[in-house]
């Protein structure tokens, strides 16, 4: 997504409330979030893309699974 996205994602994941994978946490597991996921796929909508309220931290596994499902 580019340099601007990488910086924004790193800043998002650095916040204490975003450091753990949201799916793992819901399953009583503790795994570090390494990827920022768009809760609602943006499908090229840049307003939705940059809406921080549409972001969540996920581990690689859960982000990959969600992406494979097309969510």
Secondary structure, 3 states (H helix, E strand, C coil): CCHHHHHHHHHHHHCHHHCECHHHHHCCCCCECCEEEECCCCCCCHHHHCCHHHEEEECHHHHHHHHHCCC
